[in-house]
Amino acid sequence: MHLDDITEIKDPIDCITSACLNNVKVVREIGGYTEKLFIDFVDTDINCKVLENNYKIIRVNTTYLVQQMGNAHKVPFFEFLQKVTKKDVFRRMKVANVYTDQRLYYSARNSRYVRNTYKDHGKRTGVAFMFAYYCYFTLVYPMSRSRIKMWSSIIRGHRDYKKII
């Protein structure tokens, strides 16, 4: 990839907390992490706070972290589309992370919390994107997984976001 050495992050979802260096003084000043979020969207939440308080998030492109989220499996259809089109969206879709129903619950709950808490919550936390995200999982998850249980967890998480407030 041909990137500048440093990039300023504008979309709060574009910076994960894995391998992230934080200015502790700034994190304390803005109220710290929202501990009730527990797992998903913790990084988006803190990034929203940082950006809303007129601080910057800087990504150093001269180093990187390889991270796998959950157990993943290849999706041959998207692998083929990425190879033919060279589109980044298919590169991301060609490997599907397989989350537990509990993880899907927290994803739905916490994304709704972030969406309703911050004006500029990021492009990939909106209702339409999250719905498409869960539909993607419905299509690519192993057939042994119950789609009913999966969607029950997502819907329950979507409803339970008020428990965080």
Contact map, one row per residue, 1 for C-alpha under 8 A:
111000000000000000000000000000000000000000000000000000000000000000000000000000000000000000000000000000000000000000000000000000000000000000000000000000000000000000000
111100000000000000000000000000000000000000000000000000000000000000000000000000000000000000000000000000000000000000000000000000000000000000000000000000000000000000000
111111000000000000000000000000000000000000000000000000000000100000000000000000000000000000000000000000000000000000000000000000000000000000000000000000000000000000000
011111100000000000000000000000000000000000000000000000000000100000000000000000000000000000000000000000000000000000000000000000000000000000000000000000000000000000000
001111100000000000000000000000000000000000000000000000000001110000000000000000000000000000000000000000000000000000000000000000000000000000000000000000000000000000000
001111110000000000000000000000000000000000000000000000000111110000000000000000000000000000000000000000000000000000000000000000000000000000000000000000000000000000000
000111111000000000000000000000000000000000000000000000000111100000000000000000000000000000000000000000000000000000000000000000000000000000000000000000000000000000000
000001111100000000000000000000000000000000000000000000011110000000000000000000000000000000000000000000000000000000000000000000000000000000000000000000000000000000000
000000111111011000000000000000000000000000000000000000011110000000000000000000000000000000000000000000000000000000000000000000000000000000000000000000000000000000000
000000011111010000000000000000000000000000000000001000001000000000000000000000000000000000000000000000000000000000000000000000000000000000000000000000000000000000000
000000001111110000000000000000000000000000000000000000000000000000000000000000000000000000000000000000000000000000000000111000000000000000000000000000000000000000000
000000001111111000000000000000000000000000011011001000000000000000000000000000000000000000000000000000000000000000000000110000000000000000000000000000000000000000000
000000000011111100000000000000000000000000110010000000000000000000000000000000000000000000000000000000000000000000000000111110000000000000000000000000000000000000000
000000001111111100000000000000000000000000000000000000000000000000000000000000000000000000000000000000000000000000000000000000000000000000000000000000000000000000000
000000001001111110000000000000000000000000110010000000001010000000000000000000000000000000000000000000000000000000000000000000000000000000000000000000000000000000000
000000000000111111010000000000000000000000110000000000000000000000000000000000000000000000000000000000000000000000000000000000000000000000000000000000000000000000000
000000000000001111110000000000000000000000100000000000000000000000000000000000000000000000000000000000000000000000000000000000000000000000000000000000000000000000000
000000000000000111110000000000000000000000000000000000000000000000000000000000000000000000000000000000000000000000000000000000000000000000000000000000000000000000000
000000000000000011111000000000000000000000000000000000000000000010000000000000000000000000000000000000000000000000000000000000000000000000000000000000000000000000000
000000000000000111111100000000000000000000000000000000000000000000000000000000000000000000000000000000000000000000000000000000000000000000000000000000000000000000000
000000000000000000111110000000000000000000000000000000000000000000000000000000000000000000000000000000000000000000000000000000000000000000000000000000000000000000000
000000000000000000011111011000000000000000000000000000000000000000000000000000000000000000000000000000000000000000000000000000000000000000000000000000000000000000000
000000000000000000001111111000000000000000000000000000000000000000000000000000000000000000000000000000000000000000000000000000000000000000000000000000000000000000000
000000000000000000000111111100000000000000000000000000000000000000000000000000000000000000000000000000000000000000000000000000000000000000000000000000000000000000000
000000000000000000000011111110000000000000000000000000000000000000000000000000000000000000000000000000000000000000000000000000000000000000000000000000000000000000000
000000000000000000000111111111000000000000000000010000000000000000000000000000000000000000000000000000000000000000000000000000000000000000000000000000000000000000000
000000000000000000000111111111111000000000000000010000000000000000000000000000000000000000000000000000000000000000000000000000000000000000000000000000000000000000000
000000000000000000000001111111110000000000000000000000000000000000000000000000000000000000000000000000000000000000000000000000000000000000000000000000000000000000000
000000000000000000000000111111110000000000000000000000000000000000000000000000000000000000000000000000000000000000000000000000000000000000000000000000000000000000000
000000000000000000000000011111110000000000000000110010000000000000000000000000000000000000000000000000000000000000000000000000000000000000000000000000000000000000000
000000000000000000000000001111111000000000000000000000000000000000000000000000000000000000000000000000000000000000000000000000000000000000000000000000000000000000000
000000000000000000000000001111111100000000000100000000000000000000000000000000000000000000000000000000000000000000000000000000000000000000000000000000000000000000000
000000000000000000000000001000111110000001001100000000000000000000000000000000000000000000000000000000000000000000000000000000000000000000000000000000000000000000000
000000000000000000000000000000011111100001001100000000000000000000000000000000000000000000000000000000000000000000000000000000000000000000000000000000000000000000000
000000000000000000000000000000001111110000000000000000000000000000000000000000000000000000000000000000000000000000000000000000000000000000000000000000000000000000000
000000000000000000000000000000000111110000000000000000000000000000000000000000000000000000000000000000000000000000000000000000000000000000000000000000000000000000010
000000000000000000000000000000000111111111000000000000000000000000000000000000000000000000000000000000000100010000000000000000000000000000000000000000000000000000010
000000000000000000000000000000000011111101000000000000000000000000000000000000000000000000000000000000000100000000000000000000000000000000000000000000000000000000000
000000000000000000000000000000000000111111000000000000000000000000000000000000000000000000000000000000100110000000000000000000000000000000000000000000000000000000000
000000000000000000000000000000000000111111100000000000000000000000000000000000000000000000000000000000100110011000000000000000000000000000000000000000000000000000000
000000000000000000000000000000000000101111111000000000000000000000000000000000000000000000000000000000000010011001000000000000000000000000000000000000000000000000000
000000000000000000000000000000001100111111111100000000000000000000000000000000000000000000000000000000000000010000000000000000000000000000000000000000000000000000000
000000000000101110000000000000000000000111111110000000000000000000000000000000000000000000000000000000000000000000000000000000000000000000000000000000000000000000000
000000000001101100000000000000000000000011111111000000000000000000000000000000000000000000000000000000000000000001000000100000000000000000000000000000000000000000000
000000000001000000000000000000001100000011111111100000000000000000000000000000000000000000000000000000000000000001000000000000000000000000000000000000000000000000000
000000000000000000000000000000011100000001111111110000000000000000000000000000000000000000000000000000000000000000000000000000000000000000000000000000000000000000000
000000000001101000000000000000000000000000111111111000001000000000000000000000000000000000000000000000000000000000000000000000000000000000000000000000000000000000000
000000000001000000000000000000000000000000011111111100000000000000000000000000000000000000000000000000000000000000000101100000000000000000000000000000000000000000000
000000000000000000000000000001000000000000001111111110000000000000000000000000000000000000000000000000000000000000000000000000000000000000000000000000000000000000000
000000000000000000000000011001000000000000000111111111111000000000000000000000000000000000000000000000000000000000000000000000000000000000000000000000000000000000000
000000000101000000000000000000000000000000000011111111111000000000000000000000000000000000000000000000000000000000000000000000000000000000000000000000000000000000000
000000000000000000000000000000000000000000000001111111100000000000000000000000000000000000000000000000000000000000000000000000000000000000000000000000000000000000000
000000000000000000000000000001000000000000000000111111100000000000000000000000000000000000000000000000000000000000000000000000000000000000000000000000000000000000000
000000000000000000000000000000000000000000000000011111110000000000000000000000000000000000000000000000000000000000000000000000000000000000000000000000000000000000000
000000000000000000000000000000000000000000000000011111111000000000000000000000000000000000000000000000000000000000000000000000000000000000000000000000000000000000000
000000011000000000000000000000000000000000000000011001111100000000000000000000000000000000000000000000000000000000000000000000000000000000000000000000000000000000000
000000011100001000000000000000000000000000000010011000111110000000000000000000000000000000000000000000000000000000000000000000000000000000000000000000000000000000000
000001111000000000000000000000000000000000000000000000011111000000000000000000000000000000000000000000000000000000000000000000000000000000000000000000000000000000000
000001111000001000000000000000000000000000000000000000001111100000000000000000000000000000000000000000000000000000000000000000000000000000000000000000000000000000000
000011100000000000000000000000000000000000000000000000000111111000000000000000000000000000000000000000000000000000000000000000000000000000000000000000000000000000000
001111100000000000000000000000000000000000000000000000000011111100000000000000000000000000000000000000000000000000000000000000000000000000000000000000000000000000000
000011000000000000000000000000000000000000000000000000000001111100000000000000000000000000000000000000000000000000000000000000000000000000000000000000000000000000000
000000000000000000000000000000000000000000000000000000000001111110000000000000000000000000000000000000000000000000000000000000000000000000000000000000000000000000000
000000000000000000000000000000000000000000000000000000000000111111000000000000000000000000000000000000000000000000000000000000000000000000000000000000000000000000000
000000000000000000100000000000000000000000000000000000000000001111100000000000000000000000000000000000000000000000000000000000000000000000000000000000000000000000000
000000000000000000000000000000000000000000000000000000000000000111110000000000000000000000000000000000000000000000000000000000000000000000000000000000000000000000000
000000000000000000000000000000000000000000000000000000000000000011111000000000000000000000000000000000000000000000000000000000000000000000000000000000000000000000000
000000000000000000000000000000000000000000000000000000000000000001111111000000000000000000000000000000000000000000000000000000000000000000000000000000000000000000000
000000000000000000000000000000000000000000000000000000000000000000111111000000000000000000000000100000000000000000000000000000000000000000000000000000000000000000000
000000000000000000000000000000000000000000000000000000000000000000011111000000000000000000000000111000000000000000000000000000000000000000000000000000000000000000000
000000000000000000000000000000000000000000000000000000000000000000011111100000000000000000000000111000000000000000000000000000000000000000000000000000000000000000000
000000000000000000000000000000000000000000000000000000000000000000011111110000000000000000000011110000000000000000000000000000000000000000000000000000000000000000000
000000000000000000000000000000000000000000000000000000000000000000000011111000000000000000000011110000000000000000000000000000000000000000000000000000000000000000000
000000000000000000000000000000000000000000000000000000000000000000000001111100100000000000000111000000000000000000000000000000000000000000000000000000000000000000000
000000000000000000000000000000000000000000000000000000000000000000000000111111100000000000001111000000000000000000000000000000000000000000010000000000000000000000000
000000000000000000000000000000000000000000000000000000000000000000000000011111110000000000000100000000000000000000000000000000000000000000000000000000000000000000000
000000000000000000000000000000000000000000000000000000000000000000000000001111111000000000000100000000000000000000000000000000000000000000000000000000000000000000000
000000000000000000000000000000000000000000000000000000000000000000000000001111111100000001101100000000000000000000000000000000000000000000000000000000000000000000000
000000000000000000000000000000000000000000000000000000000000000000000000011111111110000001101110000000000000000000000000000000000000000000000000000000000000000000000
000000000000000000000000000000000000000000000000000000000000000000000000000111111111000000000000000000000000000000000000000000000000000000000000000000000000000000000
000000000000000000000000000000000000000000000000000000000000000000000000000011111111111001000000000000000000000000000000000000000000000000000000000000000000000000000
000000000000000000000000000000000000000000000000000000000000000000000000000001111111111111100100000000000000000000000000000000000000000000000000000000000000000000000
000000000000000000000000000000000000000000000000000000000000000000000000000000111111110000000000000000000000000000000000000000000000000000000000000000000000000000000
000000000000000000000000000000000000000000000000000000000000000000000000000000011111110000000000000000000000000000000000000000000000000000000000000000000000000000000
000000000000000000000000000000000000000000000000000000000000000000000000000000001111111000000000000000000000000000000000000000000000000000000000000000000000000000000
000000000000000000000000000000000000000000000000000000000000000000000000000000001111111101100000000000000000000000000000000000000000000000000000000000000000000000000
000000000000000000000000000000000000000000000000000000000000000000000000000000001100111111100000000000000000000000000000000000000000000000000000000000000000000000000
000000000000000000000000000000000000000000000000000000000000000000000000000000000100011111110000000000000000000000000000000000000000000000000000000000000000000000000
000000000000000000000000000000000000000000000000000000000000000000000000000000000100001111111000000000000000000000000000000000000000000000000000000000000000000000000
000000000000000000000000000000000000000000000000000000000000000000000000000001101100011111111100000000000000000000000000000000000000000000000000000000000000000000000
000000000000000000000000000000000000000000000000000000000000000000000000000001100100011111111110000000000000000000000000000000000000000000000000000000000000000000000
000000000000000000000000000000000000000000000000000000000000000000000000000000000000000111111110000000000000000000000000000000000000000000000000000000000000000000000
000000000000000000000000000000000000000000000000000000000000000000000000001001100000000011111111000000000000000000000000000000000000000000000000000000000000000000000
000000000000000000000000000000000000000000000000000000000000000000000000011111100100000001111111000000000000000000000000000000000000000000000000000000000000000000000
000000000000000000000000000000000000000000000000000000000000000000000001111000100000000000111111100000000000000000000000000000000000000000000000000000000000000000000
000000000000000000000000000000000000000000000000000000000000000000000001111000000000000000001111110000000000000000000000000000000000000010011000000000000000000000000
000000000000000000000000000000000000000000000000000000000000000000001111100000000000000000000011111000000000000000000000000000000000000000000000000000000000000000000
000000000000000000000000000000000000000000000000000000000000000000000111100000000000000000000001111100000000000000000000000000000000000010001000000000000000000000000
000000000000000000000000000000000000000000000000000000000000000000000110000000000000000000000000111111110000000000000000000000000000000000000000000000000000000000000
000000000000000000000000000000000000000000000000000000000000000000000000000000000000000000000000011111110000000000000000000000000000000000000000000000000000000000000
000000000000000000000000000000000000000000000000000000000000000000000000000000000000000000000000001111111000000000000000000000000000000000000000000011001100000000000
000000000000000000000000000000000000000000000000000000000000000000000000000000000000000000000000001111111100000000000000000000000000000000000000000000001000000000000
000000000000000000000000000000000000001100000000000000000000000000000000000000000000000000000000001111111110000000000000000000000000000000000000000000000000000000000
000000000000000000000000000000000000000000000000000000000000000000000000000000000000000000000000001111111111000000000000000000000000000000000000000001001100100000000
000000000000000000000000000000000000000000000000000000000000000000000000000000000000000000000000000011111111100000000000000000000000000000000000000000001111110000000
000000000000000000000000000000000000111100000000000000000000000000000000000000000000000000000000000001111111110000000000000000000000000000000000000000000000100000000
000000000000000000000000000000000000001110000000000000000000000000000000000000000000000000000000000000111111111000000000000000000000000000000000000000000100100000000
000000000000000000000000000000000000000000000000000000000000000000000000000000000000000000000000000000011111111100000000000000000100000000000000000000000110110000000
000000000000000000000000000000000000000000000000000000000000000000000000000000000000000000000000000000001111111110000000000000000000000000000000000000000101111110000
000000000000000000000000000000000000100111000000000000000000000000000000000000000000000000000000000000000111111111000000000000000000000000000000000000000000100010000
000000000000000000000000000000000000000110000000000000000000000000000000000000000000000000000000000000000011111111100000000010000000000000000000000000000000000000000
000000000000000000000000000000000000000000000000000000000000000000000000000000000000000000000000000000000001111111110000000010000000000000000000000000000000010010000
000000000000000000000000000000000000000000000000000000000000000000000000000000000000000000000000000000000000111111111000000000000000000000000000000000000000000011010
000000000000000000000000000000000000000010011000000000000000000000000000000000000000000000000000000000000000011111111100100010000000000000000000000000000000000000000
000000000000000000000000000000000000000000000000000000000000000000000000000000000000000000000000000000000000001111111110100011000000000000000000000000000000000000000
000000000000000000000000000000000000000000000000000000000000000000000000000000000000000000000000000000000000000111111110000000000000000000000000000000000000000000000
000000000000000000000000000000000000000000000000000000000000000000000000000000000000000000000000000000000000000011111110000000000000000000000000000000000000000000000
000000000000000000000000000000000000000000000001000000000000000000000000000000000000000000000000000000000000000001111111100000000000000000000000000000000000000000000
000000000000000000000000000000000000000000000000000000000000000000000000000000000000000000000000000000000000000000111111100000000000000000000000000000000000000000000
000000000000000000000000000000000000000000000001000000000000000000000000000000000000000000000000000000000000000000000111110000000000000000000000000000000000000000000
000000000011100000000000000000000000000000010001000000000000000000000000000000000000000000000000000000000000000001100111111010000000000000000000000000000000000000000
000000000011100000000000000000000000000000000000000000000000000000000000000000000000000000000000000000000000000000000001111111000000000000000000000000000000000000000
000000000010100000000000000000000000000000000000000000000000000000000000000000000000000000000000000000000000000000000000111111001000000000000000000000000000000000000
000000000000100000000000000000000000000000000000000000000000000000000000000000000000000000000000000000000000000000000000011111001100000000000000000000000000000000000
000000000000100000000000000000000000000000000000000000000000000000000000000000000000000000000000000000000000001101100000111111101100000000000000000000000000000000000
000000000000000000000000000000000000000000000000000000000000000000000000000000000000000000000000000000000000000000100000011111111100000000000000000000000000000000000
000000000000000000000000000000000000000000000000000000000000000000000000000000000000000000000000000000000000000000000000000011111110000000000000000000000000000000000
000000000000000000000000000000000000000000000000000000000000000000000000000000000000000000000000000000000000000000000000000001111111000000000000000000000000000000000
000000000000000000000000000000000000000000000000000000000000000000000000000000000000000000000000000000000000000000000000001111111111100000000000000000000000000000000
000000000000000000000000000000000000000000000000000000000000000000000000000000000000000000000000000000000001000000000000000111111111110000000000000000000000000000000
000000000000000000000000000000000000000000000000000000000000000000000000000000000000000000000000000000000000000000000000000000111111111000000000000000000000000000000
000000000000000000000000000000000000000000000000000000000000000000000000000000000000000000000000000000000000000000000000000000011111111100000000000000000000000000000
000000000000000000000000000000000000000000000000000000000000000000000000000000000000000000000000000000000000000000000000000000001111111110000000000000000000000000000
000000000000000000000000000000000000000000000000000000000000000000000000000000000000000000000000000000000000000000000000000000000111111111000000000000000000000000000
000000000000000000000000000000000000000000000000000000000000000000000000000000000000000000000000000000000000000000000000000000000011111111100000000000000000000000000
000000000000000000000000000000000000000000000000000000000000000000000000000000000000000000000000000000000000000000000000000000000001111111110000000000000000000000000
000000000000000000000000000000000000000000000000000000000000000000000000000000000000000000000001010000000000000000000000000000000000111111111000000000000000000000000
000000000000000000000000000000000000000000000000000000000000000000000000000000000000000000000000000000000000000000000000000000000000011111111000001000000000000000000
000000000000000000000000000000000000000000000000000000000000000000000000000000000000000000000000000000000000000000000000000000000000001111111000000000000000000000000
000000000000000000000000000000000000000000000000000000000000000000000000001000000000000000000001000000000000000000000000000000000000000111111100000000000000000000000
000000000000000000000000000000000000000000000000000000000000000000000000000000000000000000000001010000000000000000000000000000000000000011111110100000000000000000000
000000000000000000000000000000000000000000000000000000000000000000000000000000000000000000000000000000000000000000000000000000000000000000011111100000000000000000000
000000000000000000000000000000000000000000000000000000000000000000000000000000000000000000000000000000000000000000000000000000000000000000001111110000000000000000000
000000000000000000000000000000000000000000000000000000000000000000000000000000000000000000000000000000000000000000000000000000000000000000000111110000000000000000000
000000000000000000000000000000000000000000000000000000000000000000000000000000000000000000000000000000000000000000000000000000000000000000001111111001000000000000000
000000000000000000000000000000000000000000000000000000000000000000000000000000000000000000000000000000000000000000000000000000000000000000000011111111000000000000000
000000000000000000000000000000000000000000000000000000000000000000000000000000000000000000000000000000000000000000000000000000000000000001000000111111100000000000000
000000000000000000000000000000000000000000000000000000000000000000000000000000000000000000000000000000000000000000000000000000000000000000000000011111110000000000000
000000000000000000000000000000000000000000000000000000000000000000000000000000000000000000000000000010000000000000000000000000000000000000000000011111111000000000000
000000000000000000000000000000000000000000000000000000000000000000000000000000000000000000000000000010010000000000000000000000000000000000000000111111111100000000000
000000000000000000000000000000000000000000000000000000000000000000000000000000000000000000000000000000000000000000000000000000000000000000000000001111111110000000000
000000000000000000000000000000000000000000000000000000000000000000000000000000000000000000000000000000000000000000000000000000000000000000000000000111111111000000000
000000000000000000000000000000000000000000000000000000000000000000000000000000000000000000000000000011011000000000000000000000000000000000000000000011111111100000000
000000000000000000000000000000000000000000000000000000000000000000000000000000000000000000000000000010011011100000000000000000000000000000000000000001111111110000000
000000000000000000000000000000000000000000000000000000000000000000000000000000000000000000000000000000001001000000000000000000000000000000000000000000111111111000000
000000000000000000000000000000000000000000000000000000000000000000000000000000000000000000000000000000001000100000000000000000000000000000000000000000011111111100000
000000000000000000000000000000000000000000000000000000000000000000000000000000000000000000000000000000011111110000000000000000000000000000000000000000001111111110000
000000000000000000000000000000000000000000000000000000000000000000000000000000000000000000000000000000001001100100000000000000000000000000000000000000000111111110000
000000000000000000000000000000000000000000000000000000000000000000000000000000000000000000000000000000000000100000000000000000000000000000000000000000000011111111000
000000000000000000000000000000000000000000000000000000000000000000000000000000000000000000000000000000000000100000000000000000000000000000000000000000000001111111110
000000000000000000000000000000000000000000000000000000000000000000000000000000000000000000000000000000000000110110000000000000000000000000000000000000000000111111111
000000000000000000000000000000000000000000000000000000000000000000000000000000000000000000000000000000000000000010000000000000000000000000000000000000000000001111111
000000000000000000000000000000000000000000000000000000000000000000000000000000000000000000000000000000000000000000000000000000000000000000000000000000000000000111111
000000000000000000000000000000000001100000000000000000000000000000000000000000000000000000000000000000000000000010000000000000000000000000000000000000000000000111111
000000000000000000000000000000000000000000000000000000000000000000000000000000000000000000000000000000000000000000000000000000000000000000000000000000000000000011111
